[in-house]
Amino acid sequence: MTRSEIFQLIERERNRQSELFGSEWDANNRPNDWIAKVVHYIGETIQKSSPMDRDEFEKSFIKAAAVIVAALEYSDHMVEKKYLSTNSDI
C-alpha cells in the first residue's frame, strides 16, 4: 500500500467519523479524550489473537490515524479553551 493510498483511507475514515451521530460534540473534547480514543482503536489490535489479521490491524490503525487528524483539527479550539498551551514549538 502506498503512502497516497494510506492518506486516502485515513481521509475517508475521517469523513465517515465526522458524519457519525455525536461528532458535533468533538469540540468539547480535551486532549486526554482524544488520547483515549486513539488508545481504544490501537488497543483493538492488541486484543486480537496472534498472529494479527492484516486487515484488522490496518483498519484499527486507520481509525486511530483519523482520530489523530480530528484532534489536530480541534487543536486551535483546545488552545482557546485553555486545554492546550502554546509554549513549545513542533
Jmol script that loads the backbone (N, CA, C; Angstrom):
load data "model"
ATOM      1  N   MET A   1       0.849  -1.170   0.000  1.00  0.00           N
ATOM      2  CA  MET A   1       0.000   0.000   0.000  1.00  0.00           C
ATOM      3  C   MET A   1       0.901   1.242   0.000  1.00  0.00           C
ATOM      4  N   THR A   2       0.591   2.174  -0.872  1.00  0.00           N
ATOM      5  CA  THR A   2       1.410   3.383  -0.972  1.00  0.00           C
ATOM      6  C   THR A   2       0.969   4.411   0.074  1.00  0.00           C
ATOM      7  N   ARG A   3       1.836   5.374   0.308  1.00  0.00           N
ATOM      8  CA  ARG A   3       1.521   6.441   1.250  1.00  0.00           C
ATOM      9  C   ARG A   3       0.265   7.193   0.807  1.00  0.00           C
ATOM     10  N   SER A   4       0.163   7.448  -0.491  1.00  0.00           N
ATOM     11  CA  SER A   4      -1.005   8.137  -1.030  1.00  0.00           C
ATOM     12  C   SER A   4      -2.285   7.348  -0.741  1.00  0.00           C
ATOM     13  N   GLU A   5      -2.233   6.048  -0.924  1.00  0.00           N
ATOM     14  CA  GLU A   5      -3.396   5.199  -0.640  1.00  0.00           C
ATOM     15  C   GLU A   5      -3.746   5.227   0.843  1.00  0.00           C
ATOM     16  N   ILE A   6      -2.726   5.217   1.685  1.00  0.00           N
ATOM     17  CA  ILE A   6      -2.946   5.271   3.131  1.00  0.00           C
ATOM     18  C   ILE A   6      -3.629   6.585   3.508  1.00  0.00           C
ATOM     19  N   PHE A   7      -3.120   7.704   2.984  1.00  0.00           N
ATOM     20  CA  PHE A   7      -3.723   9.004   3.281  1.00  0.00           C
ATOM     21  C   PHE A   7      -5.167   9.067   2.794  1.00  0.00           C
ATOM     22  N   GLN A   8      -5.447   8.462   1.651  1.00  0.00           N
ATOM     23  CA  GLN A   8      -6.824   8.432   1.147  1.00  0.00           C
ATOM     24  C   GLN A   8      -7.734   7.641   2.086  1.00  0.00           C
ATOM     25  N   LEU A   9      -7.244   6.524   2.592  1.00  0.00           N
ATOM     26  CA  LEU A   9      -8.027   5.721   3.535  1.00  0.00           C
ATOM     27  C   LEU A   9      -8.278   6.489   4.823  1.00  0.00           C
ATOM     28  N   ILE A  10      -7.262   7.197   5.307  1.00  0.00           N
ATOM     29  CA  ILE A  10      -7.415   7.988   6.526  1.00  0.00           C
ATOM     30  C   ILE A  10      -8.430   9.107   6.295  1.00  0.00           C
ATOM     31  N   GLU A  11      -8.340   9.781   5.159  1.00  0.00           N
ATOM     32  CA  GLU A  11      -9.286  10.857   4.872  1.00  0.00           C
ATOM     33  C   GLU A  11     -10.716  10.317   4.760  1.00  0.00           C
ATOM     34  N   ARG A  12     -10.878   9.180   4.116  1.00  0.00           N
ATOM     35  CA  ARG A  12     -12.202   8.561   4.001  1.00  0.00           C
ATOM     36  C   ARG A  12     -12.754   8.216   5.388  1.00  0.00           C
ATOM     37  N   GLU A  13     -11.910   7.656   6.233  1.00  0.00           N
ATOM     38  CA  GLU A  13     -12.334   7.311   7.592  1.00  0.00           C
ATOM     39  C   GLU A  13     -12.658   8.566   8.396  1.00  0.00           C
ATOM     40  N   ARG A  14     -11.858   9.608   8.235  1.00  0.00           N
ATOM     41  CA  ARG A  14     -12.124  10.868   8.953  1.00  0.00           C
ATOM     42  C   ARG A  14     -13.466  11.435   8.526  1.00  0.00           C
ATOM     43  N   ASN A  15     -13.760  11.405   7.245  1.00  0.00           N
ATOM     44  CA  ASN A  15     -15.059  11.877   6.752  1.00  0.00           C
ATOM     45  C   ASN A  15     -16.196  11.040   7.331  1.00  0.00           C
ATOM     46  N   ARG A  16     -16.000   9.741   7.398  1.00  0.00           N
ATOM     47  CA  ARG A  16     -17.020   8.860   7.976  1.00  0.00           C
ATOM     48  C   ARG A  16     -17.252   9.206   9.443  1.00  0.00           C
ATOM     49  N   GLN A  17     -16.158   9.394  10.191  1.00  0.00           N
ATOM     50  CA  GLN A  17     -16.274   9.713  11.603  1.00  0.00           C
ATOM     51  C   GLN A  17     -16.993  11.045  11.821  1.00  0.00           C
ATOM     52  N   SER A  18     -16.708  12.021  10.975  1.00  0.00           N
ATOM     53  CA  SER A  18     -17.323  13.335  11.167  1.00  0.00           C
ATOM     54  C   SER A  18     -18.822  13.324  10.883  1.00  0.00           C
ATOM     55  N   GLU A  19     -19.286  12.307  10.176  1.00  0.00           N
ATOM     56  CA  GLU A  19     -20.717  12.186   9.889  1.00  0.00           C
ATOM     57  C   GLU A  19     -21.467  11.373  10.938  1.00  0.00           C
ATOM     58  N   LEU A  20     -20.747  10.796  11.889  1.00  0.00           N
ATOM     59  CA  LEU A  20     -21.388   9.978  12.916  1.00  0.00           C
ATOM     60  C   LEU A  20     -22.175  10.842  13.898  1.00  0.00           C
ATOM     61  N   PHE A  21     -23.249  10.276  14.428  1.00  0.00           N
ATOM     62  CA  PHE A  21     -24.018  10.955  15.464  1.00  0.00           C
ATOM     63  C   PHE A  21     -23.102  11.237  16.650  1.00  0.00           C
ATOM     64  N   GLY A  22     -23.154  12.443  17.158  1.00  0.00           N
ATOM     65  CA  GLY A  22     -22.345  12.818  18.311  1.00  0.00           C
ATOM     66  C   GLY A  22     -21.055  13.523  17.953  1.00  0.00           C
ATOM     67  N   SER A  23     -20.692  13.513  16.667  1.00  0.00           N
ATOM     68  CA  SER A  23     -19.435  14.171  16.290  1.00  0.00           C
ATOM     69  C   SER A  23     -19.490  15.670  16.527  1.00  0.00           C
ATOM     70  N   GLU A  24     -20.707  16.217  16.639  1.00  0.00           N
ATOM     71  CA  GLU A  24     -20.824  17.643  16.925  1.00  0.00           C
ATOM     72  C   GLU A  24     -20.292  17.991  18.316  1.00  0.00           C
ATOM     73  N   TRP A  25     -20.106  16.987  19.146  1.00  0.00           N
ATOM     74  CA  TRP A  25     -19.572  17.199  20.492  1.00  0.00           C
ATOM     75  C   TRP A  25     -18.053  17.132  20.536  1.00  0.00           C
ATOM     76  N   ASP A  26     -17.414  16.845  19.411  1.00  0.00           N
ATOM     77  CA  ASP A  26     -15.958  16.732  19.386  1.00  0.00           C
ATOM     78  C   ASP A  26     -15.268  17.997  19.882  1.00  0.00           C
ATOM     79  N   ALA A  27     -15.893  19.143  19.688  1.00  0.00           N
ATOM     80  CA  ALA A  27     -15.290  20.400  20.131  1.00  0.00           C
ATOM     81  C   ALA A  27     -15.168  20.470  21.650  1.00  0.00           C
ATOM     82  N   ASN A  28     -15.887  19.620  22.364  1.00  0.00           N
ATOM     83  CA  ASN A  28     -15.804  19.600  23.827  1.00  0.00           C
ATOM     84  C   ASN A  28     -14.687  18.701  24.343  1.00  0.00           C
ATOM     85  N   ASN A  29     -14.065  17.940  23.458  1.00  0.00           N
ATOM     86  CA  ASN A  29     -13.019  17.013  23.885  1.00  0.00           C
ATOM     87  C   ASN A  29     -11.785  17.745  24.369  1.00  0.00           C
ATOM     88  N   ARG A  30     -11.214  17.196  25.403  1.00  0.00           N
ATOM     89  CA  ARG A  30      -9.930  17.668  25.921  1.00  0.00           C
ATOM     90  C   ARG A  30      -8.842  16.754  25.372  1.00  0.00           C
ATOM     91  N   PRO A  31      -7.584  17.149  25.511  1.00  0.00           N
ATOM     92  CA  PRO A  31      -6.501  16.301  24.990  1.00  0.00           C
ATOM     93  C   PRO A  31      -6.588  14.845  25.446  1.00  0.00           C
ATOM     94  N   ASN A  32      -6.893  14.620  26.719  1.00  0.00           N
ATOM     95  CA  ASN A  32      -6.962  13.241  27.213  1.00  0.00           C
ATOM     96  C   ASN A  32      -8.097  12.453  26.567  1.00  0.00           C
ATOM     97  N   ASP A  33      -9.182  13.128  26.189  1.00  0.00           N
ATOM     98  CA  ASP A  33     -10.274  12.443  25.492  1.00  0.00           C
ATOM     99  C   ASP A  33      -9.799  11.920  24.142  1.00  0.00           C
ATOM    100  N   TRP A  34      -9.055  12.769  23.425  1.00  0.00           N
ATOM    101  CA  TRP A  34      -8.534  12.350  22.118  1.00  0.00           C
ATOM    102  C   TRP A  34      -7.551  11.197  22.279  1.00  0.00           C
ATOM    103  N   ILE A  35      -6.688  11.291  23.277  1.00  0.00           N
ATOM    104  CA  ILE A  35      -5.713  10.224  23.518  1.00  0.00           C
ATOM    105  C   ILE A  35      -6.437   8.908  23.822  1.00  0.00           C
ATOM    106  N   ALA A  36      -7.481   8.976  24.635  1.00  0.00           N
ATOM    107  CA  ALA A  36      -8.238   7.768  24.987  1.00  0.00           C
ATOM    108  C   ALA A  36      -8.857   7.123  23.745  1.00  0.00           C
ATOM    109  N   LYS A  37      -9.358   7.944  22.832  1.00  0.00           N
ATOM    110  CA  LYS A  37      -9.947   7.402  21.598  1.00  0.00           C
ATOM    111  C   LYS A  37      -8.890   6.700  20.751  1.00  0.00           C
ATOM    112  N   VAL A  38      -7.718   7.310  20.638  1.00  0.00           N
ATOM    113  CA  VAL A  38      -6.635   6.701  19.859  1.00  0.00           C
ATOM    114  C   VAL A  38      -6.217   5.375  20.496  1.00  0.00           C
ATOM    115  N   VAL A  39      -6.052   5.381  21.817  1.00  0.00           N
ATOM    116  CA  VAL A  39      -5.649   4.165  22.527  1.00  0.00           C
ATOM    117  C   VAL A  39      -6.705   3.071  22.352  1.00  0.00           C
ATOM    118  N   HIS A  40      -7.970   3.458  22.333  1.00  0.00           N
ATOM    119  CA  HIS A  40      -9.052   2.479  22.122  1.00  0.00           C
ATOM    120  C   HIS A  40      -8.870   1.746  20.798  1.00  0.00           C
ATOM    121  N   TYR A  41      -8.647   2.498  19.728  1.00  0.00           N
ATOM    122  CA  TYR A  41      -8.507   1.859  18.416  1.00  0.00           C
ATOM    123  C   TYR A  41      -7.215   1.050  18.308  1.00  0.00           C
ATOM    124  N   ILE A  42      -6.132   1.552  18.864  1.00  0.00           N
ATOM    125  CA  ILE A  42      -4.884   0.783  18.863  1.00  0.00           C
ATOM    126  C   ILE A  42      -5.055  -0.472  19.713  1.00  0.00           C
ATOM    127  N   GLY A  43      -5.757  -0.329  20.830  1.00  0.00           N
ATOM    128  CA  GLY A  43      -5.995  -1.460  21.716  1.00  0.00           C
ATOM    129  C   GLY A  43      -6.796  -2.566  21.073  1.00  0.00           C
ATOM    130  N   GLU A  44      -7.635  -2.216  20.094  1.00  0.00           N
ATOM    131  CA  GLU A  44      -8.402  -3.243  19.384  1.00  0.00           C
ATOM    132  C   GLU A  44      -7.484  -4.267  18.741  1.00  0.00           C
ATOM    133  N   THR A  45      -6.353  -3.821  18.242  1.00  0.00           N
ATOM    134  CA  THR A  45      -5.441  -4.758  17.579  1.00  0.00           C
ATOM    135  C   THR A  45      -4.720  -5.638  18.594  1.00  0.00           C
ATOM    136  N   ILE A  46      -4.469  -5.103  19.777  1.00  0.00           N
ATOM    137  CA  ILE A  46      -3.775  -5.872  20.809  1.00  0.00           C
ATOM    138  C   ILE A  46      -4.645  -7.021  21.295  1.00  0.00           C
ATOM    139  N   GLN A  47      -5.953  -6.813  21.337  1.00  0.00           N
ATOM    140  CA  GLN A  47      -6.876  -7.820  21.849  1.00  0.00           C
ATOM    141  C   GLN A  47      -7.068  -8.994  20.900  1.00  0.00           C
ATOM    142  N   LYS A  48      -6.657  -8.840  19.676  1.00  0.00           N
ATOM    143  CA  LYS A  48      -6.829  -9.908  18.687  1.00  0.00           C
ATOM    144  C   LYS A  48      -5.795 -11.013  18.923  1.00  0.00           C
ATOM    145  N   SER A  49      -6.111 -12.181  18.427  1.00  0.00           N
ATOM    146  CA  SER A  49      -5.197 -13.308  18.603  1.00  0.00           C
ATOM    147  C   SER A  49      -3.952 -13.131  17.746  1.00  0.00           C
ATOM    148  N   SER A  50      -2.934 -13.872  18.095  1.00  0.00           N
ATOM    149  CA  SER A  50      -1.675 -13.797  17.358  1.00  0.00           C
ATOM    150  C   SER A  50      -1.614 -14.970  16.397  1.00  0.00           C
ATOM    151  N   PRO A  51      -1.191 -14.828  15.182  1.00  0.00           N
ATOM    152  CA  PRO A  51      -0.788 -13.572  14.566  1.00  0.00           C
ATOM    153  C   PRO A  51      -2.001 -12.710  14.234  1.00  0.00           C
ATOM    154  N   MET A  52      -1.783 -11.424  14.258  1.00  0.00           N
ATOM    155  CA  MET A  52      -2.859 -10.487  13.971  1.00  0.00           C
ATOM    156  C   MET A  52      -3.251 -10.560  12.504  1.00  0.00           C
ATOM    157  N   ASP A  53      -4.527 -10.352  12.243  1.00  0.00           N
ATOM    158  CA  ASP A  53      -5.035 -10.295  10.892  1.00  0.00           C
ATOM    159  C   ASP A  53      -4.655  -8.936  10.289  1.00  0.00           C
ATOM    160  N   ARG A  54      -4.068  -8.953   9.118  1.00  0.00           N
ATOM    161  CA  ARG A  54      -3.589  -7.719   8.489  1.00  0.00           C
ATOM    162  C   ARG A  54      -4.718  -6.707   8.296  1.00  0.00           C
ATOM    163  N   ASP A  55      -5.877  -7.159   7.810  1.00  0.00           N
ATOM    164  CA  ASP A  55      -6.995  -6.247   7.571  1.00  0.00           C
ATOM    165  C   ASP A  55      -7.451  -5.565   8.867  1.00  0.00           C
ATOM    166  N   GLU A  56      -7.556  -6.337   9.938  1.00  0.00           N
ATOM    167  CA  GLU A  56      -7.965  -5.777  11.229  1.00  0.00           C
ATOM    168  C   GLU A  56      -6.911  -4.807  11.760  1.00  0.00           C
ATOM    169  N   PHE A  57      -5.649  -5.170  11.604  1.00  0.00           N
ATOM    170  CA  PHE A  57      -4.539  -4.310  12.016  1.00  0.00           C
ATOM    171  C   PHE A  57      -4.610  -2.967  11.293  1.00  0.00           C
ATOM    172  N   GLU A  58      -4.734  -3.014   9.972  1.00  0.00           N
ATOM    173  CA  GLU A  58      -4.780  -1.781   9.179  1.00  0.00           C
ATOM    174  C   GLU A  58      -6.032  -0.969   9.496  1.00  0.00           C
ATOM    175  N   LYS A  59      -7.160  -1.634   9.639  1.00  0.00           N
ATOM    176  CA  LYS A  59      -8.417  -0.945   9.935  1.00  0.00           C
ATOM    177  C   LYS A  59      -8.319  -0.178  11.258  1.00  0.00           C
ATOM    178  N   SER A  60      -7.778  -0.813  12.281  1.00  0.00           N
ATOM    179  CA  SER A  60      -7.644  -0.154  13.586  1.00  0.00           C
ATOM    180  C   SER A  60      -6.691   1.032  13.520  1.00  0.00           C
ATOM    181  N   PHE A  61      -5.593   0.876  12.815  1.00  0.00           N
ATOM    182  CA  PHE A  61      -4.629   1.973  12.722  1.00  0.00           C
ATOM    183  C   PHE A  61      -5.154   3.124  11.867  1.00  0.00           C
ATOM    184  N   ILE A  62      -5.918   2.824  10.843  1.00  0.00           N
ATOM    185  CA  ILE A  62      -6.521   3.887  10.036  1.00  0.00           C
ATOM    186  C   ILE A  62      -7.544   4.657  10.871  1.00  0.00           C
ATOM    187  N   LYS A  63      -8.338   3.951  11.669  1.00  0.00           N
ATOM    188  CA  LYS A  63      -9.285   4.626  12.563  1.00  0.00           C
ATOM    189  C   LYS A  63      -8.544   5.528  13.546  1.00  0.00           C
ATOM    190  N   ALA A  64      -7.471   5.002  14.134  1.00  0.00           N
ATOM    191  CA  ALA A  64      -6.687   5.795  15.086  1.00  0.00           C
ATOM    192  C   ALA A  64      -6.081   7.019  14.403  1.00  0.00           C
ATOM    193  N   ALA A  65      -5.573   6.849  13.203  1.00  0.00           N
ATOM    194  CA  ALA A  65      -4.990   7.971  12.462  1.00  0.00           C
ATOM    195  C   ALA A  65      -6.034   9.037  12.174  1.00  0.00           C
ATOM    196  N   ALA A  66      -7.251   8.623  11.832  1.00  0.00           N
ATOM    197  CA  ALA A  66      -8.321   9.580  11.569  1.00  0.00           C
ATOM    198  C   ALA A  66      -8.698  10.346  12.828  1.00  0.00           C
ATOM    199  N   VAL A  67      -8.666   9.679  13.980  1.00  0.00           N
ATOM    200  CA  VAL A  67      -8.931  10.363  15.247  1.00  0.00           C
ATOM    201  C   VAL A  67      -7.819  11.372  15.534  1.00  0.00           C
ATOM    202  N   ILE A  68      -6.589  11.015  15.233  1.00  0.00           N
ATOM    203  CA  ILE A  68      -5.475  11.950  15.415  1.00  0.00           C
ATOM    204  C   ILE A  68      -5.673  13.177  14.531  1.00  0.00           C
ATOM    205  N   VAL A  69      -6.116  12.970  13.309  1.00  0.00           N
ATOM    206  CA  VAL A  69      -6.406  14.098  12.417  1.00  0.00           C
ATOM    207  C   VAL A  69      -7.492  14.981  13.038  1.00  0.00           C
ATOM    208  N   ALA A  70      -8.536  14.372  13.575  1.00  0.00           N
ATOM    209  CA  ALA A  70      -9.608  15.143  14.211  1.00  0.00           C
ATOM    210  C   ALA A  70      -9.071  15.954  15.381  1.00  0.00           C
ATOM    211  N   ALA A  71      -8.234  15.347  16.190  1.00  0.00           N
ATOM    212  CA  ALA A  71      -7.654  16.072  17.333  1.00  0.00           C
ATOM    213  C   ALA A  71      -6.852  17.273  16.857  1.00  0.00           C
ATOM    214  N   LEU A  72      -6.105  17.093  15.797  1.00  0.00           N
ATOM    215  CA  LEU A  72      -5.325  18.203  15.250  1.00  0.00           C
ATOM    216  C   LEU A  72      -6.241  19.285  14.677  1.00  0.00           C
ATOM    217  N   GLU A  73      -7.352  18.876  14.073  1.00  0.00           N
ATOM    218  CA  GLU A  73      -8.319  19.846  13.563  1.00  0.00           C
ATOM    219  C   GLU A  73      -8.879  20.717  14.685  1.00  0.00           C
ATOM    220  N   TYR A  74      -9.023  20.143  15.875  1.00  0.00           N
ATOM    221  CA  TYR A  74      -9.588  20.857  17.008  1.00  0.00           C
ATOM    222  C   TYR A  74      -8.534  21.471  17.931  1.00  0.00           C
ATOM    223  N   SER A  75      -7.267  21.398  17.571  1.00  0.00           N
ATOM    224  CA  SER A  75      -6.217  21.900  18.473  1.00  0.00           C
ATOM    225  C   SER A  75      -6.331  23.400  18.728  1.00  0.00           C
ATOM    226  N   ASP A  76      -6.682  24.194  17.709  1.00  0.00           N
ATOM    227  CA  ASP A  76      -6.880  25.630  17.941  1.00  0.00           C
ATOM    228  C   ASP A  76      -7.986  25.868  18.957  1.00  0.00           C
ATOM    229  N   HIS A  77      -9.049  25.103  18.827  1.00  0.00           N
ATOM    230  CA  HIS A  77     -10.163  25.227  19.769  1.00  0.00           C
ATOM    231  C   HIS A  77      -9.719  24.869  21.190  1.00  0.00           C
ATOM    232  N   MET A  78      -8.891  23.832  21.314  1.00  0.00           N
ATOM    233  CA  MET A  78      -8.408  23.438  22.641  1.00  0.00           C
ATOM    234  C   MET A  78      -7.495  24.506  23.235  1.00  0.00           C
ATOM    235  N   VAL A  79      -6.748  25.207  22.399  1.00  0.00           N
ATOM    236  CA  VAL A  79      -5.925  26.324  22.881  1.00  0.00           C
ATOM    237  C   VAL A  79      -6.839  27.442  23.375  1.00  0.00           C
ATOM    238  N   GLU A  80      -7.875  27.767  22.601  1.00  0.00           N
ATOM    239  CA  GLU A  80      -8.816  28.817  23.006  1.00  0.00           C
ATOM    240  C   GLU A  80      -9.477  28.498  24.341  1.00  0.00           C
ATOM    241  N   LYS A  81      -9.795  27.221  24.562  1.00  0.00           N
ATOM    242  CA  LYS A  81     -10.425  26.781  25.815  1.00  0.00           C
ATOM    243  C   LYS A  81      -9.409  26.610  26.943  1.00  0.00           C
ATOM    244  N   LYS A  82      -8.137  26.824  26.612  1.00  0.00           N
ATOM    245  CA  LYS A  82      -7.026  26.662  27.554  1.00  0.00           C
ATOM    246  C   LYS A  82      -6.822  25.212  27.994  1.00  0.00           C
ATOM    247  N   TYR A  83      -7.233  24.280  27.111  1.00  0.00           N
ATOM    248  CA  TYR A  83      -6.962  22.858  27.341  1.00  0.00           C
ATOM    249  C   TYR A  83      -5.546  22.517  26.894  1.00  0.00           C
ATOM    250  N   LEU A  84      -5.003  23.348  25.987  1.00  0.00           N
ATOM    251  CA  LEU A  84      -3.638  23.206  25.493  1.00  0.00           C
ATOM    252  C   LEU A  84      -2.929  24.535  25.636  1.00  0.00           C
ATOM    253  N   SER A  85      -1.639  24.481  25.926  1.00  0.00           N
ATOM    254  CA  SER A  85      -0.822  25.702  25.947  1.00  0.00           C
ATOM    255  C   SER A  85      -0.076  25.801  24.621  1.00  0.00           C
ATOM    256  N   THR A  86       0.527  26.926  24.396  1.00  0.00           N
ATOM    257  CA  THR A  86       1.286  27.150  23.159  1.00  0.00           C
ATOM    258  C   THR A  86       2.738  27.478  23.468  1.00  0.00           C
ATOM    259  N   ASN A  87       3.283  26.842  24.500  1.00  0.00           N
ATOM    260  CA  ASN A  87       4.640  27.162  24.962  1.00  0.00           C
ATOM    261  C   ASN A  87       5.746  26.479  24.191  1.00  0.00           C
ATOM    262  N   SER A  88       5.447  25.476  23.407  1.00  0.00           N
ATOM    263  CA  SER A  88       6.506  24.736  22.727  1.00  0.00           C
ATOM    264  C   SER A  88       6.321  24.770  21.221  1.00  0.00           C
ATOM    265  N   ASP A  89       7.398  24.585  20.525  1.00  0.00           N
ATOM    266  CA  ASP A  89       7.372  24.515  19.072  1.00  0.00           C
ATOM    267  C   ASP A  89       7.471  23.060  18.638  1.00  0.00           C
ATOM    268  N   ILE A  90       6.902  22.772  17.490  1.00  0.00           N
ATOM    269  CA  ILE A  90       6.992  21.410  16.942  1.00  0.00           C
ATOM    270  C   ILE A  90       8.225  21.317  16.076  1.00  0.00           C
TER     271      ILE A  90
END
end "model"
wireframe off; spacefill off
backbone 0.3
color backbone group
